[in-house]
Amino acid sequence: TMIVKVGTKSYTVGLSEKTQILNAKRQAIALPRFIAGDKVRIYGAIPEDNLFYINAELVRNLNL
């Protein structure tokens, strides 16, 4: 998992072995390349019973 802050709210992002981790050019990268302050896009589903959790299918780091 990873924690993402959007404004004043924090979201827990669930990652699985199927989650794609990409850079701005849509190339696969390693998750440890992310640092605090990076801009990211997260694509996935938010369960109805937990609005602060995201089941991520794709995470893109726009700073890389």
C-alpha positions as CSV (number, residue, x, y, z in Angstrom):
1,T,0.0,0.0,0.0
2,M,0.9,3.6,-0.2
3,I,-0.6,6.8,1.2
4,V,-1.5,9.7,-1.1
5,K,-2.5,13.1,0.1
6,V,-4.9,15.2,-1.9
7,G,-5.4,18.6,-0.4
8,T,-6.2,17.9,3.2
9,K,-7.4,14.3,2.7
10,S,-5.2,11.2,2.7
11,Y,-6.1,8.1,0.7
12,T,-4.7,4.6,1.1
13,V,-3.8,3.1,-2.2
14,G,-3.9,-0.7,-2.4
15,L,-1.4,-2.2,-4.8
16,S,-1.3,-5.7,-6.1
17,E,1.0,-7.7,-8.3
18,K,-1.3,-6.7,-11.2
19,T,-1.0,-3.0,-10.5
20,Q,1.0,-1.3,-13.3
21,I,3.5,1.3,-12.0
22,L,4.5,3.7,-14.8
23,N,6.3,7.0,-15.5
24,A,5.0,10.0,-17.5
25,K,6.0,8.3,-20.7
26,R,4.0,5.1,-19.8
27,Q,7.2,3.0,-19.2
28,A,7.3,0.6,-16.3
29,I,9.3,1.8,-13.3
30,A,10.0,0.6,-9.8
31,L,7.9,1.9,-6.9
32,P,10.9,3.0,-4.9
33,R,11.6,5.7,-7.4
34,F,8.6,7.6,-6.0
35,I,9.4,10.4,-3.5
36,A,7.2,12.7,-1.4
37,G,5.9,15.5,-3.5
38,D,5.7,13.6,-6.8
39,K,2.6,14.2,-8.8
40,V,0.8,10.9,-9.5
41,R,-2.3,9.7,-11.3
42,I,-4.1,6.7,-9.9
43,Y,-6.6,4.7,-11.8
44,G,-8.8,2.2,-9.9
45,A,-11.9,1.6,-7.9
46,I,-13.1,3.1,-4.6
47,P,-15.2,0.7,-2.6
48,E,-18.5,2.0,-1.4
49,D,-17.8,1.1,2.2
50,N,-14.4,2.9,2.4
51,L,-14.2,6.2,0.5
52,F,-10.6,6.7,1.5
53,Y,-9.2,3.5,-0.1
54,I,-8.4,3.0,-3.7
55,N,-7.9,-0.4,-5.3
56,A,-5.3,0.7,-7.9
57,E,-5.0,-0.8,-11.3
58,L,-2.5,1.7,-12.6
59,V,-0.3,4.3,-10.9
60,R,1.6,6.9,-13.0
61,N,4.3,9.1,-11.6
62,L,4.2,12.3,-13.7
63,N,7.5,13.6,-12.3
64,L,9.5,10.8,-13.9
